[in-house]
Amino acid sequence: MLRILLLSVLAAIGLTEPRYLEDLAIEERVIGGEIAKPHSWPWQISLQYQSGGRYHHYCGGTLIRPGWVMVAAHCVDTSRIWSVALGDHDTTTHEGPEQYISVKGVFIHPNWNPNIVANGNDIALLQLSINATLSSYVQVATLPSYGEILPYGHTCYITGWGRTQTGGSLSAQLKQAYMPVVDHETCSQSDWWGSTVKDRMICAGGTTSMSACHGDSGSPLNCLFNGEYVVHGVTSFVASSGCNTYKKPTVFTRVSYHVSWLNHIMYENGEDIKDRMPFSHI
């Protein structure tokens, strides 16, 4: 008999559970790791929702163009008033370099199915109401080439403001944690994630004390490549048994699988995309 494996998406707690995950746990934050040096990941954003006249952290995300942010689809497939905080480090204080920009458009991958998280395609784009002002505190991320696959053990870091432990509280300061890649062959073994993990996903961690947790959804998986960090993943889900579960690595949407879709959406909405790839593989 097949055992049903529940997944836990990583959007922040404090809201009504998403309608499509009524039986899944909802949590928040990078487990293990350390407080990041302020503004050392300048493409990291905090996706925030409006409630009671204030904005609250809900998910992470990545600035990929001055006017565009990449997030997880499950973060934004409910209707809310969204804003993005850029250049932030401590979400509880105003430090000076922050920019707060409202979201004017939400574009969810057409093959995202909120009822079956394990189908993948957990990726979305947000169009900002104005372009971010780039500086040493706010920069656009480098994305991988289409189809690029990282090998087992490749050096990557997750960043985010999510929970520090399962059921814990959000981190006020941006954290980072070393999360080496687990290749698909290993991660899809029956005692790991099995068939839950698709080739359009990336696994990272699973054998260390470091993990993503709730509130980290949408945050980047930053992977070292030729001396610079490239955003290869969008934080998607962990095991419902807990954020830091042995042989259940954090699972990310693989950005290199979706780069042509990202370019297509931006191009169709006014972004000048050079070397735009054909839109063919969603």
Backbone hydrogen bonds, N-H to C=O, Kabsch-Sander energy under -0.5 kcal/mol:
donor,donor_aa,acceptor,acceptor_aa,energy
6,L,4,I,-0.7
8,S,238,V,-3.3
9,V,7,L,-0.5
10,L,236,S,-1.0
12,A,58,Y,-2.0
14,G,15,L,-0.5
21,L,18,P,-1.8
22,E,19,R,-0.5
24,L,21,L,-1.8
27,E,9,V,-0.8
29,R,162,G,-1.1
29,R,213,C,-1.9
31,I,211,S,-3.7
32,G,164,T,-0.5
34,E,176,Q,-2.6
36,A,174,L,-2.5
40,S,37,K,-2.1
44,Q,41,W,-2.1
45,I,61,G,-2.2
46,S,85,A,-2.1
47,L,45,I,-0.6
47,L,59,C,-2.9
48,Q,46,S,-0.5
48,Q,83,S,-3.1
49,Y,56,H,-2.0
50,Q,81,I,-1.9
51,S,54,R,-3.2
54,R,51,S,-1.5
56,H,49,Y,-2.1
58,Y,47,L,-2.8
58,Y,59,C,-0.5
59,C,47,L,-1.5
60,G,217,S,-3.0
61,G,45,I,-0.9
62,T,70,M,-2.3
63,L,43,W,-2.5
64,I,62,T,-0.6
64,I,68,W,-1.9
65,R,68,W,-1.5
68,W,65,R,-1.7
69,V,126,L,-2.2
70,M,62,T,-3.1
71,V,124,A,-2.4
75,C,72,A,-1.2
76,V,72,A,-0.6
76,V,73,A,-1.2
77,D,73,A,-0.6
80,R,78,T,-0.6
82,W,80,R,-0.8
83,S,48,Q,-2.5
84,V,101,I,-2.8
85,A,46,S,-2.5
86,L,84,V,-0.6
86,L,99,Q,-3.1
87,G,44,Q,-0.5
91,T,89,H,-0.7
91,T,172,A,-2.8
93,T,90,D,-1.4
95,E,93,T,-0.8
99,Q,86,L,-2.2
101,I,84,V,-2.4
101,I,99,Q,-0.5
103,V,82,W,-1.8
104,K,127,Q,-2.7
105,G,127,Q,-1.5
107,F,125,L,-3.0
108,I,106,V,-0.5
109,H,123,I,-2.1
112,W,109,H,-1.9
113,N,120,G,-0.5
116,I,113,N,-1.7
119,N,116,I,-1.9
120,G,117,V,-1.8
123,I,121,N,-2.1
124,A,71,V,-2.5
125,L,107,F,-2.8
126,L,69,V,-2.9
127,Q,105,G,-2.7
128,L,67,G,-2.7
128,L,126,L,-0.6
129,S,102,S,-2.7
132,A,66,P,-3.4
134,L,132,A,-0.7
135,S,138,V,-2.7
139,Q,42,P,-1.5
141,A,63,L,-2.7
142,T,229,Y,-0.5
147,G,256,S,-2.1
148,E,145,S,-1.8
153,G,181,V,-3.6
154,H,151,P,-1.8
157,Y,222,N,-2.8
158,I,177,A,-2.3
159,T,220,P,-1.1
160,G,175,K,-1.9
163,R,29,R,-0.5
163,R,214,H,-2.2
164,T,169,S,-1.2
168,G,165,Q,-2.9
171,S,161,W,-1.5
171,S,162,G,-0.8
174,L,89,H,-1.4
175,K,160,G,-2.3
176,Q,34,E,-2.7
177,A,158,I,-2.0
179,M,156,C,-3.1
181,V,154,H,-1.8
182,V,203,C,-2.6
183,D,181,V,-0.5
187,C,183,D,-2.9
188,S,184,H,-2.1
189,Q,186,T,-1.7
192,W,189,Q,-1.9
193,W,187,C,-2.4
194,G,187,C,-0.6
194,G,189,Q,-1.8
196,T,193,W,-1.5
197,V,194,G,-1.2
201,M,198,K,-1.6
202,I,252,F,-2.6
203,C,182,V,-0.8
204,A,250,T,-1.9
205,G,180,P,-2.4
206,G,210,M,-0.6
211,S,31,I,-1.6
214,H,28,E,-1.1
215,G,10,L,-4.3
215,G,28,E,-0.6
216,D,213,C,-2.0
217,S,10,L,-2.1
218,G,235,T,-2.5
219,S,216,D,-2.7
221,L,233,G,-1.9
222,N,157,Y,-3.1
222,N,220,P,-0.7
223,C,221,L,-0.6
223,C,230,V,-3.0
224,L,155,T,-2.0
225,F,228,E,-3.1
228,E,225,F,-1.6
230,V,223,C,-2.8
231,V,142,T,-2.7
232,H,221,L,-2.2
232,H,230,V,-1.0
233,G,221,L,-1.1
234,V,253,T,-1.5
235,T,219,S,-2.4
236,S,251,V,-2.3
237,F,251,V,-1.6
238,V,8,S,-2.4
240,S,6,L,-1.5
242,G,239,A,-1.5
245,T,243,C,-0.8
245,T,248,K,-0.6
247,K,206,G,-2.9
248,K,245,T,-2.1
250,T,204,A,-1.5
251,V,237,F,-2.8
252,F,202,I,-3.1
253,T,234,V,-2.8
254,R,200,R,-2.4
255,V,232,H,-2.4
255,V,253,T,-0.7
257,Y,254,R,-1.0
258,H,254,R,-0.6
258,H,255,V,-1.4
259,V,255,V,-0.6
262,L,258,H,-2.4
263,N,259,V,-2.5
264,H,260,S,-2.3
265,I,261,W,-2.5
266,M,262,L,-2.2
267,Y,263,N,-2.8
268,E,264,H,-2.6
269,N,265,I,-0.7
269,N,266,M,-0.7
270,G,267,Y,-1.5
271,E,266,M,-3.0
273,I,271,E,-1.1
274,K,272,D,-0.7
276,R,273,I,-0.7
280,S,278,P,-1.0
